């Protein structure tokens, strides 16, 4: 067993002291590997930049430890039977994938800071926490004795975040005899009855999709913050969610996000933690694990996160359609959809998937993945006359791959779709997964099966709809933030142009009002790279940044209304 120990002296420094005791060594040289990334965020994280003072001891004497890559160390063990590795880790990143130490709590994602002993990753691990006696621990790992956790192996250890404090609150409920624990750290006043009711609702729906649950119990670790925040990360039998501000937790807008992200993360317990791409069986935490099925791992999960809330009745049908409309607006907010497929964007997560990047380069696997999942679900229902749906696909993925610990390939997934549909779905994959074909018409056709339609509307913001540019406004300036390809703006404007005046009138949060007057000519005065310029915008009668919404059709047939009810478990 590898023994990890965590302590600290002054929580205000945010430094956690880590000791790794390695017994039973017989190697002359030993390698230690710190994870280079964390599952749930598919980019290199460079955790090693937060470590300091890495040392090694054997038989009471210092021994050589040398860094050989950015996150790998070589220990000259000399055959010593027991080794001790010591270092400090800076825990001051408060998000769902980070770690945080202060005088009130220790919240730790072990993957940020614990090194693996190469060749011994499958051995059991013990994690001893030196904490104030009265502190409680919320974690998916068993607490074998006070403040001591144990894991079957290194992967399980680092996939088990924890919160330790004297102010944790817990809410427990059961669904199908499975215990679920909702832990809350932070200043808020949850409505325990409502929270339990809503969690039970979406949990039942998800269990209905898959039939059973991959783990014996589940833990929601919630960091409720005093400022605006939203982030969640999945783990094998737990999730960390950071959300705020705490005083608004039970207000409809924030509570909706709380339930939504909780539903999303629970769905990941099957989809990505167990139903996993072949490229990640097992995880290689030392380097990139390239995969192109992010539209399954994240896209389908994004779709189901809210979809389960509609089926459980948390969302009314109208509220759910509004959530879909928000997804549509995010999808059509730029023109990246024309340039990189969702499959290739998945591969490129490791390059630039979690930052804006250059204009119009890539799509979001979450957003386009969710829309292609919606399209697939409705198309499957239509071609099988409601005998099959995306539920059947997910259940089969679970039975054939997730339950058996087998990774699936792109081809496996595509073949399963054909099997469930009873006909080839190659066009779907060619156009919308591996290609960049417009999704509007096929999505409208699919929505008609459930009595709805996809409606395009003119963007009422004149500068976006008529001229093709977006701006950000503050008291200090109005700056160009995005430009539609081949639009009037693309001929004369550049990103970061600072707009000063329009037709001789100073711009001060009045751009929309001035353009709404529909002047025959538009003369803009602007600063570009600190130089004053004057440009003229001319309309070309095209529409840009259109708004798309899903609406119920007034002429929906009774059959389509029935299809709608089968889809959402709600009346049309």
Secondary structure, 3 states (H helix, E strand, C coil): CEEEEEECCCHHHCEEEEEEEECCCCCCEEEEEECCCECCECCCCCHHHHEEEEEEEECCEEECEEEEECCEEEEECCCCCCEEEEEEEECECCCCCCCEECCCEEEECHHHCCEEECCCCCCCEEEEECCCCCCEEEECCEEEECCEEEECCHHHHHCCCEEEECCCEEEEEEECCEEEEEEEECCCCCCHHHHHHHHHHHHHHHHHHHCCCCCCEEEEEEEEECCCEEEEEECCCEEEEEEECHHHCCCHHHHHHHHHHHHHHHHHCCECCCECEHHHCCCCCCCCCCCCCHHHHHHHHHHHHHHHHHHCCCCCHHHHHHHHHHHHHHHCCCCHHHCCCHHHHHHCHHHHCCCCCCCCCCCCCCHHHHHHHHHHHHHHHHHCCCCCCHHHHHHHHHHHHHCCCCCECHHHHHHHHHHHHCCCCHHHHHHHHCCCCCCHHHHHHHHHCCCEEEEEECCCCHHHHCCCEEEEECCCCEEEEEECCCCHHHHHCCCCCEEEEECCEECCCCHHHHHHCCCCCEEEEEEECCEEEEEEECCCCCCCCCEEEEEECCCCCHHHHHHHHHHHCCCC
